[in-house]
Amino acid sequence: MGNSDSISSAGDDPTLRAARLINRLDRLARAEDHRAGLNPAQRDALRFLGLANRFSRSPAALAAYLGATRGTVSQSLIALEAKGYVTREPHPRDRRAVTLGLTAAGRAALQEDAGVTLLADAVAAGVGAEAATLARLLEATLAAAVASNGGRAFGVCRTCRHFRAQAHAGTPRPHHCALLDAPLADAESRAICIEHAA
Ligand code: SF4
């Protein structure tokens, strides 16, 4: 991986060098995000809705995940609804809340994610078999960043203390969430959740 002026100016401080490299990778990915007529904020909202479980697909959870204001998120969602990518339904348990979803067009736009594809190709070319190690290091870095700004971790069920694997074995939703008292399908247990507790 080559050095740019801004990265080499970090000198011998590996922490600063790593921070600038992460920042530059993010900028390169964001330059790709404008494809398909979406801006980076709209693209981030689509990505979140593709990753989040049914308890977390709300404007408030999206704002928490992105570290964005409710106003910014609201503008992105209005634009995505106008493009036919996102739906907004009444929440099944809370009449004051809404549940967001992806339309078929939204899922198709998510498949053509040029920013993430650029990064995935770069990881494969740059570190190859060390990708799992890089992912673990970045997870630890992200966890520290979220903790320092008081954000929510958004983990998956298998690392959550409320997860009860195979509590309903043999059914379409074999797992159980003890916090929300709800059965979970395999696919749901791999989605990210705002209520996750390590
Ligand atoms: S087990 Fe944890 S991560 Fe999974 S749905 Fe429940 S609270 Fe969310």
Residues whose N, C-alpha, C, O or C-beta is under 5 A from the ligand:
A	BS01	SF4	G155 V156 C157 C160 H162 F163 H176 C177 L179 C193 E195 H196 A197
